[in-house]
Amino acid sequence: MNIVIDTSALLAVIVAEPERDRIVELTAGHTLIGPGSIPWEIGNAFSAMLKQQRLGLLEIQEGLKIFETIPLRLVKIDMQKALSIAGEAKTYAYDAYFIDCALRLGAPLLSLDGGLKRAALKFGVQIMEV
């Protein structure tokens, strides 16, 4: 089964948040998919953690190594559709990219982001609960 996984869920696995084991359990044996923006979002999240001194540079470098081992298929963003979704849902384009992926692929969405999940539900996207 294809699963669209967002940055919040990936980061929970990478930095060993409490949801980590459940996310790994839910995704084992399935194909993980996300928009091509994920690497930039991971980088942005890591830079925020560095700025906030939540993680040090060595921890971030280790996190990037972990990220690179995650079997993730990145798909091209349909920018026109994503911006239409963003406008209708009154959300950011970054959230709309995940919704668009889930809709186009007919795949459930795995996210820890409440706002993204609420917006996705408005479009009939199935949400995987952690």
DRENDO-1510 file (C-alpha; in Angstrom, 1 decimal, always signed):
<recs>
REC; n; res; u; v; w
REC; 1; MET; +0.0; +0.0; +0.0 .
REC; 2; ASN; +1.1; +3.6; -0.7 .
REC; 3; ILE; +1.2; +5.9; +2.3 .
REC; 4; VAL; +1.8; +9.7; +2.0 .
REC; 5; ILE; +3.9; +10.6; +4.9 .
REC; 6; ASP; +4.5; +14.2; +6.0 .
REC; 7; THR; +7.5; +15.9; +7.5 .
REC; 8; SER; +6.2; +15.9; +11.0 .
REC; 9; ALA; +6.0; +12.1; +11.0 .
REC; 10; LEU; +9.4; +11.7; +9.4 .
REC; 11; LEU; +11.0; +14.0; +12.0 .
REC; 12; ALA; +9.3; +12.0; +14.8 .
REC; 13; VAL; +11.1; +8.9; +13.5 .
REC; 14; ILE; +14.4; +10.6; +12.9 .
REC; 15; VAL; +14.6; +12.3; +16.3 .
REC; 16; ALA; +13.0; +9.5; +18.2 .
REC; 17; GLU; +9.9; +11.2; +19.4 .
REC; 18; PRO; +7.3; +9.2; +21.4 .
REC; 19; GLU; +5.3; +8.4; +18.2 .
REC; 20; ARG; +8.3; +6.8; +16.5 .
REC; 21; ASP; +7.6; +3.1; +17.2 .
REC; 22; ARG; +4.0; +3.4; +16.1 .
REC; 23; ILE; +4.9; +5.2; +12.9 .
REC; 24; VAL; +7.5; +2.5; +12.1 .
REC; 25; GLU; +4.9; -0.2; +12.8 .
REC; 26; LEU; +2.2; +1.5; +10.6 .
REC; 27; THR; +4.6; +2.0; +7.7 .
REC; 28; ALA; +6.5; -1.3; +7.7 .
REC; 29; GLY; +6.2; -3.1; +4.4 .
REC; 30; HIS; +4.5; -0.2; +2.7 .
REC; 31; THR; +5.7; +2.4; +0.1 .
REC; 32; LEU; +6.3; +5.8; +1.6 .
REC; 33; ILE; +5.5; +8.7; -0.7 .
REC; 34; GLY; +5.7; +12.5; -0.4 .
REC; 35; PRO; +6.1; +15.6; -2.4 .
REC; 36; GLY; +9.5; +16.7; -3.7 .
REC; 37; SER; +9.6; +19.4; -1.1 .
REC; 38; ILE; +10.3; +17.0; +1.8 .
REC; 39; PRO; +14.1; +17.3; +1.8 .
REC; 40; TRP; +13.8; +21.1; +2.0 .
REC; 41; GLU; +11.2; +20.9; +4.8 .
REC; 42; ILE; +13.5; +18.5; +6.7 .
REC; 43; GLY; +16.4; +20.9; +6.3 .
REC; 44; ASN; +14.2; +23.8; +7.5 .
REC; 45; ALA; +13.1; +21.9; +10.5 .
REC; 46; PHE; +16.6; +20.9; +11.4 .
REC; 47; SER; +17.8; +24.5; +11.0 .
REC; 48; ALA; +15.0; +25.6; +13.4 .
REC; 49; MET; +16.0; +23.0; +15.9 .
REC; 50; LEU; +19.6; +24.2; +15.7 .
REC; 51; LYS; +18.6; +27.8; +16.1 .
REC; 52; GLN; +16.5; +26.9; +19.1 .
REC; 53; GLN; +19.3; +24.8; +20.5 .
REC; 54; ARG; +17.1; +21.7; +20.6 .
REC; 55; LEU; +19.7; +19.8; +18.7 .
REC; 56; GLY; +23.4; +20.4; +18.0 .
REC; 57; LEU; +25.2; +20.2; +14.7 .
REC; 58; LEU; +26.4; +16.6; +15.2 .
REC; 59; GLU; +22.9; +15.5; +16.1 .
REC; 60; ILE; +21.5; +17.1; +13.0 .
REC; 61; GLN; +24.2; +15.5; +10.8 .
REC; 62; GLU; +23.2; +12.1; +12.3 .
REC; 63; GLY; +19.5; +12.9; +11.7 .
REC; 64; LEU; +20.3; +13.6; +8.1 .
REC; 65; LYS; +22.0; +10.2; +7.8 .
REC; 66; ILE; +18.9; +8.6; +9.2 .
REC; 67; PHE; +16.7; +10.6; +6.8 .
REC; 68; GLU; +18.7; +9.4; +3.9 .
REC; 69; THR; +18.1; +5.7; +4.8 .
REC; 70; ILE; +14.3; +6.1; +4.8 .
REC; 71; PRO; +12.9; +4.6; +1.6 .
REC; 72; LEU; +10.8; +7.5; +0.4 .
REC; 73; ARG; +9.6; +8.0; -3.1 .
REC; 74; LEU; +9.3; +11.7; -3.9 .
REC; 75; VAL; +6.7; +12.8; -6.4 .
REC; 76; LYS; +6.5; +16.0; -8.4 .
REC; 77; ILE; +4.2; +18.6; -7.1 .
REC; 78; ASP; +1.2; +19.7; -9.2 .
REC; 79; MET; +1.7; +23.4; -8.2 .
REC; 80; GLN; -1.6; +24.6; -9.8 .
REC; 81; LYS; -3.7; +21.9; -8.1 .
REC; 82; ALA; -1.8; +22.4; -4.8 .
REC; 83; LEU; -2.4; +26.2; -4.8 .
REC; 84; SER; -6.0; +25.6; -5.6 .
REC; 85; ILE; -6.2; +23.2; -2.6 .
REC; 86; ALA; -4.3; +25.8; -0.4 .
REC; 87; GLY; -6.8; +28.5; -1.4 .
REC; 88; GLU; -9.8; +26.4; -0.7 .
REC; 89; ALA; -8.5; +25.0; +2.6 .
REC; 90; LYS; -7.0; +28.3; +3.7 .
REC; 91; THR; -3.7; +26.6; +4.4 .
REC; 92; TYR; -0.1; +26.9; +3.4 .
REC; 93; ALA; +1.1; +25.4; +0.1 .
REC; 94; TYR; +3.4; +23.1; +2.0 .
REC; 95; ASP; +0.4; +21.4; +3.5 .
REC; 96; ALA; -1.5; +21.4; +0.2 .
REC; 97; TYR; +1.4; +19.5; -1.4 .
REC; 98; PHE; +0.7; +16.5; +0.9 .
REC; 99; ILE; -3.0; +16.7; +0.3 .
REC; 100; ASP; -2.5; +16.8; -3.5 .
REC; 101; CYS; -0.2; +13.8; -3.3 .
REC; 102; ALA; -2.7; +11.8; -1.2 .
REC; 103; LEU; -5.6; +12.7; -3.6 .
REC; 104; ARG; -3.7; +12.0; -6.8 .
REC; 105; LEU; -2.4; +8.6; -5.5 .
REC; 106; GLY; -5.6; +7.6; -3.6 .
REC; 107; ALA; -3.3; +7.0; -0.6 .
REC; 108; PRO; -3.9; +7.7; +3.1 .
REC; 109; LEU; -2.0; +10.4; +4.8 .
REC; 110; LEU; +0.2; +9.9; +7.9 .
REC; 111; SER; +0.8; +13.1; +9.8 .
REC; 112; LEU; +1.2; +14.4; +13.3 .
REC; 113; ASP; +0.1; +17.9; +12.2 .
REC; 114; GLY; -3.4; +18.6; +13.3 .
REC; 115; GLY; -4.0; +21.4; +10.9 .
REC; 116; LEU; -2.9; +19.4; +7.9 .
REC; 117; LYS; -5.1; +16.5; +9.0 .
REC; 118; ARG; -8.1; +18.7; +9.4 .
REC; 119; ALA; -7.5; +20.3; +6.0 .
REC; 120; ALA; -7.0; +16.9; +4.3 .
REC; 121; LEU; -10.2; +15.5; +5.8 .
REC; 122; LYS; -12.1; +18.4; +4.0 .
REC; 123; PHE; -11.0; +16.8; +0.7 .
REC; 124; GLY; -11.9; +13.3; +1.7 .
REC; 125; VAL; -8.3; +12.1; +2.3 .
REC; 126; GLN; -8.0; +9.1; +4.6 .
REC; 127; ILE; -6.0; +9.8; +7.7 .
REC; 128; MET; -3.8; +7.2; +9.4 .
REC; 129; GLU; -4.0; +7.7; +13.2 .
REC; 130; VAL; -0.8; +7.3; +15.2 .
</recs>
